[in-house]
Amino acid sequence: MDYLLNGGKLVIGLVALLVVIRLLGKKYLSQMTPYDVVYLLVFGGVLEESLYDEKISIPMFLFSVVVWATAIYAVEKIVTLSNPLRISIKGETDRLIHDGKINKKLMEKNQLEMEQLRTMLRMQGIFSLREVRDLFIEPGGEISINQYAKYKPVAVQDMNLENREEEPTVLLIDEGKIKKEVLDFIGKTEAWLYAEMRHLGHGNLQHILYCEWSKTEGFFIKTNADVSNSQK
């Protein structure tokens, strides 16, 4: 009897989840927000509790699932009517980079470090921050990128140009701090880095927010003067 009871609860839970996903639209298959994670965790808790508590009958479990699904559907409909409420519940898109300037406040708000940002860029096929004009982080954590025009893909064979290979970049200075392990990895020394920075007019490394380097492209540097501190 216990097997049939648990099996029934699992089937009801699966059907309820599929119905809710269907009602909310296909966007939820690819765009998960923090709110979506919360309601899935709540559903998992309800299902787990019902499976291990024999006192919870199928009608009681079904009632809980209906309340859960109704609440989610109601919230989704309400947030479409109120933009401030939608932002407070779902979050909003933040522009981390605008016209090549890094917004430090929004980086801190989203708890992002430079190396994490570089990882996200590499996943988009971009291996240098120099290519990025605008970068947005969506409520679900995905990033949207607007590259500078000269870095946007072009079919080089159509222009009779030689397609030169580029080495991947490495992060050497992050918010004024030298990444010693990265210098060791590329076979360079701190003395070399200091000399190169002085040559480029950066005597004080504390003023450097971001410094990347590659064998083919050389240095790309963002200083504190390139920072935007706006809230949007």
Secondary structure, 3 states (H helix, E strand, C coil): CHHHHHHHHHHHHHHHHHHHHHHHCHHHHCCCCHHHHHHHHHHHHHHHHHHHCCCCCHHHHHHHHHHHHHHHHHHHHHHCCCHHHHHHHHCCCEEEEECCEEEHHHHHHCCCCHHHHHHHHHHCCCCCHHHEEEEEECCCCCEEEEECHHHCCCCHHHHCCCCCCCCCCEEEEECCEECHHHHHHHCCCHHHHHHHHHHCCCCCHHHEEEEEEECCCEEEEEEHHHEECCCC
